[in-house]
Amino acid sequence: FYYKPRIDKNCIRQYAKGLIGTSACLKGEIPQALLHGRYDEAKRIAKEFLEIFSGDFYLEIQRHGLKADQVVNEGMIRLSKELGIPLIATNDIHYMEAGDAPAHEVLLCIQSGKTINDVTRPKYPGDTFYFRTSDEMKNLFKDVPSAIDNTLALAEKISFKMDFGQSQLPRYALPEGFASQDDYLRHLAYEGLKKKMPGYPAEIEMRLQYELDMISKMGFPGYFLIVQDFINSAKEIGVSVGPGRGSAAGSLVSYAIGITNVDPIRYQLLFERFLNPERISMPDIDIDFDDRNRGRVIEYVINKYGKDNVAQIITFGTMAARGVLRDVARALNIPLSEADRIAKMVPRKLGITLKQALDEVPEMKALEKSSDEKMGQLIRNALRLEGLVRQPGIHAAGVVITPDAIKKFVPVYKSAKDEIATQFDKDWVEKIGLLKMDFLGLTTLTIIDDTLRHVRKNYEIDLDMDAIPLDDKKVFDLFWNGETVGIFQFESQGMTEYMKQLKPTSIEDLIAMNALYRPGPMDFIKTFINRKHGREPIDCFHSNLEPILKNTYGVIVYQEQVMQVAQVLAGFSLGKADVVRRIMAKKKPEELDKVRPDWINGALANGYTKELAEKIFDILVPFSNYAFNKSHSAAYSVLAYQTAYLKAHYPAEFMAAVLSSEMANTDRISVLINACRDIGIDVLPPDVNESLAEFHVKDNSIRFGLGAVKNVGLGAIESILSARQKFGKFKTIFDLCEHADLRLVNKKVLESLVMSGACDSLQGHRAQLFEAIEKALSFGSNAQASANSDQVDIFGSASGEQKKQLLSIPLPEVPRWSHGEALAKEKELLGFYASGHPLDKYRAEIDTFSTVRIGEEIDLREGAEVRVGGMIADLRQIFDKKGNPMAFVKLEGFGGTIEVVVFASVMKDIAPLLKKENVVMIIGKISIRNDVPGILCDQLFPIEEAFERFTGKIYIHVQFHQLGNGLMDSVIQTLQKSHQINGQGTSPCDIQLCVDLPEKNAVANYKIKKFRIVPNHEFIYQLHKLLGRGHLKIAAR
């Protein structure tokens, strides 16, 4: 707001009661008048302010060693004597410490976009504009002691107390017939429970009554009514709502009134983890809405409570480690490339500080002590500025609802987009008792919605996701087989591998793995898996703890388990158990020492031994630190199960929805299309005559959405679809241009459509269509102009023969684009190859022998050995410090690219193979730089050698009835031929014939010993051709 005044004197006069005014620094109105020799004007202004503030006005004197200070101070002292206005001694504070002055100069450069050597940059004279100590101020103004006394007196006048203990909930209008919010909440809870648990037993009613009593005692019925209102209203207007998020899923009341949709009784979830009567604080319920309709819920809340009573929440973007290095480097005029290099040295760890990076990265530490002064300045200033606020923003999910106009409770801020937000951040909003809700947009809910829409259209089935069975074998088969792409929370490569090992058989397994798969508890995943399959004994420590720990095979996974163990063993209430759990998680010795005696005494009183009590206490302390909230894990695992159910039963519809959700992410699209191919679903290229804006399903194939083609906007797509619906499918590019809105479907759009293959269904090949675009646009423009000027529509009223002639306008005679050229243009416009792939010829080698898939998430440790096949898409050769050549290779696979580093020691042996577009197989080790995995190459081979080098065993699968129909004769001939040609190789592989015997529901296995086969690409191709998809399996060595 500097130099942008927000108030005038009339405004000050209106709100002056209770305020104290001071004359400000050299830029103030009175100092400016004095500096310009206008004493009488200064005197008039001082009198005016004295009157506005009813005598509570002070004149400031400052000493920064400036001549201007001296002029102003003399005038202020004179005004004080003549008008009786007290003097106060102040300092113009722009930074905290004197040593911050250089960093402040840099900060001013960052703010103004100038560099430190720019003479026009803003600058403060000297280094005295900091927060001086009281001793420094007394010494500086020892000749005017009254100014110091007055400053203290002014400070003592100031008194403001903010009430942090009172909740400020908006008023919830009760329906007729209910005397209080508590009555209405109880009514809703009991009615809801009847619907969700018909004939519920007495213990369920006791749990509901207990929760309602606690909610009432803590003063939160209104909170629950407000939340259930907008959630249930959202459902009524067609917005998808998640089953729950966070600890709220542990509440039976929340379940009964529709806030959550996860049965807390079934999953043994605890109310006290959500609302603890022994640690009273405002409930915190975060809600997931489908990201397409989240805004509609906010609109509902604004309409319900009034636009003046609803606001979003400010966030303060701070100068984090990498960002501050780049900002300071820019101010110091350090080249961008150098700044980027240094910033990338900071490890990609959440919340890492610059100091931590200096401790962890020796190269950064060396910069701090570098002989290059600029490098030293960069690090020193960045350390000073790190963490300062850089700019305000709007919280992605937070919304505040107040009982009256929001400006009466909290200062407000208007963003550049005219959004109203609180000036307090989310933590302070909660501290002053305001109702803060997190309305989160979750893409997974949109995917589920879109899948259900596809299913409804294709099968005329209205699926109820709340009614699907939770023990569906096909769902668990997906996890067993690693077919997890698109499944919420479970599709990373690491999680997929663990799920294949775990072989889950219940939703409880999913909940546990969801909780375990995060830093810390990941160390216990192997134990969890081994115990499930009986490879390790299950230890629940005591028979009384088995009901708590048996579902996780004795592994403590959840925070709720820690609480339940404390309840059973030490006799704590669940409220106290939650308090103790939090103390354990902090691991502060002094706090642990306070609770340990209560724990042991409680255990002794319950008949347990001191040794057992101490053993379990010591076990729980580290577990508490990483144990996860089961309520959240259960809610999100239910959502994960729902996505897996849809993929298992309606794979094409589900994958079409997932693809539509990622239309802007070309790398992700490529991975998803490969995943579709893996499960036998064809993804057809975009087509102006078949595609919709989004991906859709037709005949169990997925048609590419026009919305995923670069440079083709929604307006252009809507115009094409509208013209197609009105006039039928387009026959030529001239037909398309005659009917589409050419203000939207312009040259750029048409070029993109042609290059992507979306016009392949029109007459002519791509090169012809591309060359005809300008002519087609001219034709279409003239045709539309004729129609608009009331002339005869040259298509609308023409005879069939005339129309046929008009639609046969010749296309330019130009050669076709080569296959490689066409694929390259597809990749440019779609982000992947649509009508083929340069690697298609070698798909068998790459899929069979690669231990990681390029483009998919790689969850391997540093140094893990991998084997991967792909095409050299780019190559950069440099020389190392010793002058030896090395290379950086961009290796492209079916799902993306990965960087491969080839050091000089390897380079000398493989240099001839390092050529662009060569297809190779690489053996190397994972190298993780800035959280991005790459590969350090140890060996590199032509892809053609893959089968010979890496085939361990070949399995030929046939049906029993195929043994006598000539198929096996052809297979034997192929084996015989390969045996004669290359059977003398050094590494022959085993061949096994697997015959399906349907009547016996068994498979007979026969080892074929007659032939020595060293397989190659041609041999495998011939077998695939003979046997068909799924009948040939190759096991790698």
N, C-alpha and C positions, 0 to 999 in steps of 0.2 A: 504493500500500500504506500510505499515511499513516494512522495511527490504526487500522491493521488488522494487528496483529502476526502474523508468520508462524512465529516460533520462540519457545521458552521456554528457561529456563536449563538444563534437562536436555538439550535438543537442542544448546545451545551447548557444554555439557560434553562431549557425545559427539563433537563435531567440532572441539574447541578446539586440537588439536595442529596446530602450524604457523600458528596465528592470533595476532594481536595485538589486544587490546581497549583501547578508550578510553571515557571516561565520557560523551561526547556533549554536545550543546548544552543549553540551559536546560530542554528537555523530557525530558532523560535522567532515569533513576531516582535517581541520587545528587544531581544539582542540584535536583530536585523536593523531595527530603527536606530539603535545606539551606534552600530557599526557604520551607518550611513550619516551619522551626525544629526539625526533628527530627535533630539532629546525630548522636546515637547510632545512629539507624537508618541514616543516611548512612554511618557508619563500618562498620556491620555489612555493608552492601551492598558497600562498597569491598573489605572483606576477602574476601567471597565471590567477587567477580570476580577478585581477585588469586590466589585459590586455583584458580578455574576455568581461568585462562590461565597457570597455572604460573609466576607472576611477571611475565609479559609483559602488564602492564596499566598504563595511564597515566591520570592525572587531567588534564582539560582546563581551561584558563582562557581566557576570551574577553573582549574589550573592545569593546562596541558602543555605549558611552555610556549604558547602561541601569543603573538602580538595581539591578535584579535581578542583573546581571553582578557588581556590587560585592559583593553578599551571597554569591553563589556562589563567587566568586574567593577571598574571605576564608576560607570554609569549606574550599575545595580546598587552599589553602596549609597550613592547619592539619592536614588529613588527611594531606597529603604528609609533613609533619614527624613526625607521630605514627606513621604506618604505613610510612614509607620508600618510598612510591609516587612515582615521578618525575612532575613536572609537565611538561605540554607546552602551548605557546601555539598556539591554533588560531583560525580565523575561521569563523563560521557562513555558509557560502557558498550563496547562492540565485541568483546571477547573476554574470556575469563581470566587468563593469566598474561603477564607481559610477554612470556615466551610464545604466545599464540599469534603475535603480530605478523610474522612472515606468512603463517598459514592463512591469516585473515586476508592478507594481500592476494594470495592465490585464490581464496574463496571469492573475492570481489571480481577477479578475472573470470572465474567460472560463471558467475552470475551475469556478467556483462558481455561474455563471449569474446573477451580480449585476451592478449597474452601479456606476460610479465614485462616484456621489453617494449610494450606499446606505450608511448609517452602520453597518449590520450586516455589511458585506463584510469578508473577511479582509484584514489589512494588516500589513506589517512596519514597525516604528518606525525611521525614518531611512533613510539610503542607504549603510549600511556593510556590508551583507550581500553583499559581492562578493569576488572573488579578489584579496586584497591582495598586493602585491609583497613580496619578502623584506626590502627596506629599510623598507617601511612597518611590517612586523611587528616588525623589530628596534627601530625607534623607539618603537613602541607598548608594547613590553615591555622597555624598556631597564632598568627597575628589577628585572626578574626575568630576567636573561640566561640562567640555567640552563634556563628553560622553552624558550627558543629553541634552545639547544644540544641539549636532549633531543628536540625536534621533528626536528632534523636527524639525530640518532642513530637515532631510530625509522625515519626514511625510509631510512637506509642499511641497516637490518635487512631491509627488504623486498626480496625477490628472487623474481621469477617469470618464467619464460621459456616462451613458447608455441611449440610446434614447428610451423612452417609448411611444412616440406619433406616430410612423410611422408603418403602417401595412406592413408586409413582405409577401405578397401573392405570390404564384407561378404563373408563366405566363400561361395563358390559350390561346392555339392556336386557332385563329378565322378562321372559314371557309371563302372561297373566297366570295367577295361581301359585306363584312361588314367592316366598317371603324374603329369601336371601340367596346369594350366590351359592352358598354351601348346600342349601336344599336342592337347587336346580342341578348342581353337579352330581349329587347323590342319585337324583332321579335318572339323569343321563347314564350314569355308570351302571345302575341296576338294569335299566332297560337294554343297554348295550350288551351286558353280560348274558342276558337271557337269549339274545340273538346269536351270540358267538359261542356260548357254552350252554345250550339247552339242558335243563336238569342238572345244573352244576351242583357238586356236593358241598357239604357244610364247610369243609376246610377252605374251599375256594371263596365262599362268602366271607369267612373270617379274614382271609387275606385282603379282600376288597374293602371290608369294613375298616381294617387296620390302616390301609393306605389312605382311605377317605378321612379318617380321624387325624392322621398325621398332616395331610394336606390342609385340613381345616385349622388345626392347631398352629401350623406355621404361617397361616394367612394367605394361602395361594389358590383358593378355589377360583378366583377371578382369572388368574393366569391360565388355568386349565380350560376354562370356558372360552377365553379369547382364542387360544390355540386351536381347540377342537372346532371352533366356528369357522376359521378361515381354511382349515384343512378339509373339513367336510363340505364346505362351500366350493372349494377348488374341485373336489371330486364331482360335485353336482354339475359344474360347468365344463366337465370333460378334461380337466387337468390331471395328469397322472401323478400320484404321490407315492414316494418310496415307503417300504414297509417299516422303516425306522432308521434312526441314526443316533449313535452314542448311547449313553446310559438310560435315556428315556424309555428304551425298549424293555427295561426291567420292571416297568410299572404296569400292574394289572389294570389300574384306572385308565392309563393312557391307551391300553389295548381295548378296553371296553367302550370308550367314548370315541374311538376312531382316530386317535392321534398316531398310534402305531398299529402295525398289523402282524406282530410277532407274538405268539403266545408265550408269556414269561414263565408260565407253569411248566409247559412242555420242555423248555430249554433250561430250566432251573436258574432263572435270572432273578436278581435281587433288587428290590425297591430301594434299599438303603444305599446302594451304589449310585442311585439317581438323586434321592432326597434323603439326607441324613439328619434325623432329629437332633443329633448331638453335634452337628456342624451346620447350623442354619445359614443357608444362602439361597438367593433367587434360583429357581429351577432354570435349566439351560436346555431347551429343546430346539435342536437344529432339524430342519425339514428339507428333504430332497423333493423337488418338483421336476417334471420333464423340462429340459432346457428350452424347448420351443415355446412353452406356455408359462414360464415363471413370471413373466411380466404381467400376465393376466391376474395372478394372485395378488401382486403388489397393487394393481389397479383396484381390486376388490377391497383391499384393506384401506386404501385411500378413500374410496367411496363410502366405506362403512364408518370410518372415524374422522374423516375430513382431511383435506389436503394440508391444512395448517398444523395438523396433529401427527403427521407422518413424515419422516425424513430418512434419508440414507445416512451412512456414517463415514466420517472422514478417515483417511489413512494418511500416514506420513511416510513417504518414501525416503529412506535414508541412504547416505553414501556408503554402500557396502564395499567390501575389500576390492573386488575387481573394478567396480564402477569408479571408486575414488581414485584408483591408480590411473585410469583413463582420463578422468576429469583433470587431475593435477598435471598429468603429462601434457595435456592440451594447453593448459595455462602456462606451462614452462616451455612451450614450443618444442617439445620432444616429438620427433616424427611419429605419425600414426602407426606405422608398422612396428616400430620399436615399442610403443606404448602397448600395442596389442600383444606382442611377444611377452612382455613383462606381466601384463594382466593375466595371461593364460598360465603363468607359473603358479597362480593361486589354486590349490586343489579344489575340486568341485565337491565341497562338503557343505551341507546345509548349515548356515549360520557361522561359517568359519570367519575368524577375524584376521586382520592383517598381521597382528602380532603372532597368532598361531601359525600363519603361513610362513612367517620369517623363521619361526622355530623349526618348522617341518621341512622347508625347502632351502638347502644350502646356497643355491644360486641366488635366491632372493636376499638372504643374509649378506652375501658378498656385495650385492648392490648397495646396501646401506652403508658399507664401509669402502665403497669404490673410490678410486682416485678421481673419477669423473664427478665433479661437484654437482652436476645436474641430477645424476642418479641419487646421490645422497639427499638432495633437496626433494626429489620425488618421494622417496620413502619417508623422510621426516615429516613433510607436509601432509602426506597421505595418512600417516598415523595420527596426526592432530585432527584431521577433518573427518576421519572415518566415524560413522555413526550419526553425523549431523543430518538434520532434515534437509532433503534436496528439493522436494516438491510435495504438495498435497495431492491426494487422489481420493477416489470413492471406493469404499469397501465393496468387494465383489458380491457379498451376500447380505451384509448387515442392514437391518431396517429397525428404526426406533418408532414406537407408537406411544404418544403421551396423552394424559387425560384432558389437557387443554392445549392451546397453541404452543407449539414446541419451543418458540423463542422465550417463553416464560420459564423454561427449565434449563435451557442450555443455549449458548451462543451458536448461531448458524453460519453456514458458509455456502456461497453459490459458486458452483464449478463453472468451467469454461463452457459447458453444455447446458448451463442454467439449471443444473440439478441442485436441489436444496439438501444440504448435509449438515450434521452436527459438527461443531468445531472441536468437540471432545472425541477422542478415539474410543474404540469399543470397550476398552478396560475402564475408562473413566465414566462412560455412559452407564456401565453396570454399577460402578461404585456409588453413583448418585441416585441409584434406585430406579432408573428408567427401564422400561420393557424393551429389551433388544432381542430381535429374532433374526436367525440366519436363514434366509430363503435361498437355498442352493439349487442351481440348475444342474441336473444329472443327465448326461447324454444316454446312459444305459436305459433310463425310463423312456426316452424318446425311441430308442431302438426297439424296446419291447412293444410300444404302441404301434410302431410302423410294421413290425412283424405280425401283430394281431390283425392289422388292417389288410396285409397281404393274404393272411390265412383266411380271413373273412371273405375276401374277393375270390380267392382261388378254390376254396373248399366249402364255402357257405357254412362255416363253423364259427360260433362265437365262443372263444376260449375264455374261461374264467381262471386267471392265474392263481387265484387264492384257493382254487378247488383241485389243482393238479396233485397227483400222488407224490409224496416225498420219498418214495422208495423205488423209483422207476429204474429198472436195470439198464435201459438204454442210456440214461443220463450218466450213470456211474461208468458205463463202458467208455464214454467219451474221455473221462479222466484216465481210465486204465490205458487207453490207446494214445493218450497225449494229444487228442484232437481238441485243444482248448482255445484256439484262436477265436477271439470275439467273446469269450466267456468272462464276465465281469470278475475282476480281481484274481483270475486264475490263469491268465494267458502268457505270463512271462516264461522265458525258457527254463529258468531255474525252478519255478513253481511247477511247470509242466512235468519236468523230470521227477520231482519229488512225488507228484501225484501218481505217476506211472509206477513208482516204487511202492507207494502206500497202498494202491488199489482200494480206494475208499468204498465202503459199503453202506454208509449212512450219512445223513446230513451233519451229524455230530462230527464226523471226520473232516468235513469241509470247514465247519466252524473252527475246529482246532487248528487246521493248517492255515486258515486265514489269519489266526492269531499268532501262530508260530513263525510265519514267513515274514520276518522283519528283523533288523539288526538286534543281536542279543539272543533272543529265543531261537534263532535259526540253528544255533549250536545243538539244540535238543531235538531237531527234526529226525535225525538218524535214530536216536533212542526211541522216539515215538513210533517210527515205522517198524523198527525191530521188535518192539514190544507188541505191536498189533499182530505181527506175524509169528510170535512165539520164539523169536530168535534171542530175546533177552527176557529175564524174569521180570514180572510186574511187581513193584514194591510200593504199597500204599502206606507204609510206615506203621499202621495200626488198623485193625479190622473196623474200628469205628469211623475211620476216614475213607473206607472203600466206597461208600455211596457218593462221596465228593469227588474222588479221583479215578474211579474205575473207567469212566468214559474217555479219559485221556491217558489210560494205561499207566497211571501213577505219576505221570509228568505234570507238574504244576504249570498250567498254561494261562489261567485267567485270574484276574484280580478278585473275582467273586469266589474262587476256590480258596484264596488266601484268607478272605473274610470268613468263609464257612469253617475252615480249619480252626481259626481263632475262636469261633463260636463253640464248636464241638469240644476242642481241647481245653481252652482256657476259660470257657464259660462266659465270654464277652457277648454283650448284645451285638447285633449286626451293625448298629450305629457306631459303637465303640470299636468294633473290629475294623470298620472302614477308616477310622481315625488312626488306628495302629498300623494298618496297611500303608497309609500315606507316610507315616513316620519311618517305617521299614524302607519304603522306596527312596526316601531322601538319604538314608544311610548315615545320618549324623550321630556319632557315638554318644554324645551327651543326651540326645533325645531317646536313643535306643536304651540307654542305661536306665532311663526313667520308667519305661514300660516293661522292661524285662522282669522285674520282681512281680508285677501284677500278673504277667503271663504265667510264670512258674507257680505262683501261689494258686492261681485259678486252676491250673492243670492238676496240682496236688489235691485240691479240694474236689476235683472231679474223678479222682482215683487213678491218675496217671503218674508215672514215675518222673522224678526230677530230670533224670538222664534223657528220657524221651522228650520232655518239654523243652529242654535246652537244645537238643538235637534238631527238633523241628523248627524252633525259633531261628537257629543259625542257618537252617536250610531256606527258610522263607525270606530272610533279609535280602539276599541277592535275587531270588525269584521275584520278589515284590517290585523290584526295579524295572523288570521287563515284562512282567505278567500283563496281559492285555485285557481290555474291557470286553467281557463276553457278550454283553448286550449288543454292542456295536458289531462285533464279529458275527453274532447270530443273525442280526438284521441284514447285514451285507452278504452273508452266505446264503440266506433265503433268496436274495436278489440274484446272486450268482447261480443258484440252482435253477431259478426260473429261466435265465438266459440259456443254461445248458439244456433244459427241457425243450425249449424252442429249437435249439440247434439240433438236438437229437431227433425230434419228430418232424420238424419243418425246416430242414437245413437250408434250402434255397431261399425261402422267405426270410429266414433269420439273417443269412449272409447278405442278402440284398439290403436289408435295413442297416446292417453294420457298415456296408460300403457307402450307403447314402450319408451316414453320419460322419464319414471321413472324406467327403468329396473335395475338401480344400487341401488335403494332405496326400500328395502324390506318392510319397514314400510308403505311407501306410496302405494306400490303395493297392500298390504292387504286392505287398505282403498278403493282403486279404485275398487277392485274386489267386495267388499261389495256394493259399489255404483252401479256396473253393475247388481248385483243380485236384488237390490232394484227396478230397472227399467225393470226387466224381461229378462236380457241378461245373458246367461250362459257363464262362463269362463271355458273352457275345459283345463285339465291339459296338461303339456308338453308331446310331443310324438315324438320319433325319426322318425316315419313314416308320421307324419302330420305337425309338427311344422316347422316354418321358424325361422330365427334368431330373428325376432321381432314378436310382437303380430299381428295376422291377423284375418280377419273375414271369416267365412265359414258358410253358412246356418244360418245366423243371430246369430251365436255364435262366441265367440272370442277364438281362440286357443293360449295358452300360448307360448311365444317366448323362444327358447332355450337360447337366450342371457341373460335371467333373471335367469338361473340356476347357482348357485355358482360353481366355479371351472371349468366351461366350457367356454373356450375362443373362440374368433371369428375364429381362425384358425381351431379348432376342429369342430366348427359348419359348416364352409364352406366345410370341408372335408366330413362330414356326408351328407350335402345337395347335394354335387357333386356326391357322390356314389349313393345316392338314385335316383337322376335324371338319372344316367347312367345305373344302374342295377335294378331299381325298388324298391319297398318297401322291407325292411328287414323282414325276417321270423324268424330268430333266432339271438341270440347274436353272434354265430359263423359266420353267414352271414355278420353281421355288421363288425366284426373284419377282415373278409377276404377282404372287399372292402374299408374300411376307411384307411386313413393314420395314422398308429399307432404311428408315431412320434408326432402326434397332439392329437389323440384320445387314450390317455394312460390309465393306471389303475385308476388314480385319476378321470379322466373325466368319465370313465365308471361307477365307483362307484357312482359318483354324479348323473349320468343319471338314474341309477337303483333306487337309494334311493329316487329320486324326483318323480318317477313314470313314467319317460319319456320312459322306455322300457317295459311298461305294454302291448304293442301291440305285443311283441315278445313272442315266446313259453316259457312257464314256469311262475311261480310266482316270486315275487321280491327276496325272500330268495334264491331260486334256481339260479336266474340270478347272484346275488351277489357272491355266492359261485363259480360260473362257470367263473368268469372274467379272472382269471389267465390262465385257460385252453383255453379259447376263444382267449386270446391274443397270446398264444403260437401257437394255430392253425392258426390264421390269419397271424402271422409272418412267419410261415413255408410256408403257401400258397403263400404269396407275394414273398418270397425268391425263390420259385419254378418258379413262373411266370417270375421273373427278370432274372433267369438263363437259359432262353429259354427252360425250360421244359414245358411239357403240362400243361396248366391252368386247375387245377383239377375241376374247376367249368365250365370254358368257353367251354370246348369240351366234357364234360361228357354227357352221355346219360341221359334222363329224370329220369330213375330209379336210376342211380348212384347219380345224383344230389339230388334226394329225400332222398337217404340213408345218403349222406353227411350232409344234412340239418336236419337229425334226430339224431344227436349225443346226447346221453342221458345227461340229466342235473342231478346234484347231488340230491339225495333223502334227503331233509331237510324239517323240518316243516315250514309252512308259518309264516311270522311275524304276530304278533297280530295286530288288528286294531289300537290300541293305539301306538304300536311301529312304524308301518308304517306311521302314522300321524306325530309322533315326528320327523322321518327322513325327511319327506316332509318339515316340518317347518324349520328344520336345513338347508336344501338346497335351499328352495324357499323363506323363510321368512314368510310363511303362510301355512295353511293347504289346500292342493289342492283337495284331494278326499273326503273331509268331514271336520268336525270340532268337537272337543270334546263337543262344546256347541250347536251343531245342534239340539239336542233333546229339548233344552230350548230356541230356537230362538224366539218363540212366546212370551214367558215371557220377555226376554231381550229386544226385539224390542218394545214391547208394553209399558212396564213400566219404562224403563230407560229414564231419562230426558236428559242425555248426552250420546254420543257414544264414547266409548273408542277408541283412535287412531285418532279421528278427532279433529280439532282445537277447543279448549274450550275457548270461549270468555265471561266468566262469571266473575263477580267481586269477590273479596275476601269475603268469608263468605256466598256466595250464596248456598242455599240448593239444593242438587241434590239427585237423586236416580239412581243407576246403578247396572246392573247385570253382573256377569262374573265368571271366574274360578280362584281359588287361585293357581297361577302358582309358586309362591315362598313365603316363610315365614321366617321372622327373628325375634326372640323374644329376648328382652333385659329387663333390669330392670331400672326403672326411679330412680331419686335421692332419693326417699323415700324407694327404695327397692322393689317396686311393679312391677309385670310383665306388659309389654306393647309389642306391635308388629308392625312391618312394613310388610305390605302385598303387594305383586305384583299381582294385579288383571288383568287377561287377558280377553279381549273381542274379538269380531270378527275382530276389526281393529287394535289391538295393546294392550298395557298394560298401567296401571296407578298405582301410588303408593298410598296406603291407610294406614293411621296411626291410630292404635287402641290404645287409651290411657288406663291406668289401670282401670279407672272408668267404661269403657265399657267392657274391657277385661274380667272382673270377671263374666259377664253374658253370654258371647258368646264363651269362651275358647274352649268348646268341638267342635264347628263348624270350628275352625281355623285349618284346615288340608289341605295339598296340594291336589289339584285336586277336592276339594269340590267346588260345584257351588252354589253361594250365591247371594242374593240381598242386597245391602248396601244403607242405607240412611245416608247422612252426609253433610258436608259443604266443599266448595272449599277452598283450601289453596294453595296460589301461592308462591313458593320459587324459586328464581332466574329465574323468568319468566316461570317456569314449573309448571303447575297445578297438584295438588294432592288432596286427599280427607281426611278429618278428620272424622272418622267413629263415628256416633251416635247410629246407630242400624244395626244389621246384622241378616238376616233370611236365612233359606234354600230356594233355588229357588223354590222348590215345593210348598211353601206357597204363592207365588207371586199372582196367580190368585185369591185366596181366600181373600188376604189382600187388593189388589189394584184395582180389577175390579169394575168399576162404572156402566157401561151399556154395554150390548151386542147387536149389530145390525146384524140381519140376512138379507142379500140381496138376493132376488130371482126374476126371471123373471115371469111375469104373467102366461105364458104357463106352468111353472114348478109346479104350484099349484095342478094340477090334475094328475101328472105323478108318484106319490108315493114318491117323494122326501120329501114333507112336512110330510108325515106319518112317515118316518124314523127320521126326525128331532124331531117330537113330541115324538116319542118313546125314543129318547136320552134325551130329556128334562124331560120326565116322570121318567126315570131311575135315573137321577141325583137328581131329586126332592125327590124321595123315599130314596136315599142313604144319601145325605148330605144336604137336604133341611132345616134341623133344625138349621143350623149354625146361627151365630149372625149377619152376614152381607150379606143377600141375595142381588142380583143385579137385575136391571130392564132388561127385554129382549124386543127388539123392532123388529118387522118384517117389512121390507121395500120391497114393491113390485113395480117393474118397470112396468109402463103402457105405452108402446111405442106409442100406438095410440094417447094417450093424451099428450105424451111427459112430463110425470109427474111421481112422486113416491108417492104411498099410504103407510102411516105409521100406524102400528097397535101395540099397547102395549099388550104383552102377559102377562096377570095377573094370569093365572091359576097356574103357577108353581113358587115355591120359590127355586131359584137356588143359591147355593154358589159354584162357579165354581172351578174346579181343573184342573190339567194338562191333565188328561185322558179325561175329559169332552170336553175340548177345542180341543184336538186332534181328537176326534170322530166327532165333528162338522166340523172341517177343512176337514176331510176325506170325509164327506158327501157332503159338499157344494163346495169344490174346492177353488182354489186361488182367492182371491179378493172378496169373498162373505160373509166373516165374519169379522166384525170390532169390536174391543174391545176398549172402552173408559176407560181410567184410572181415578181413583178417584183423 
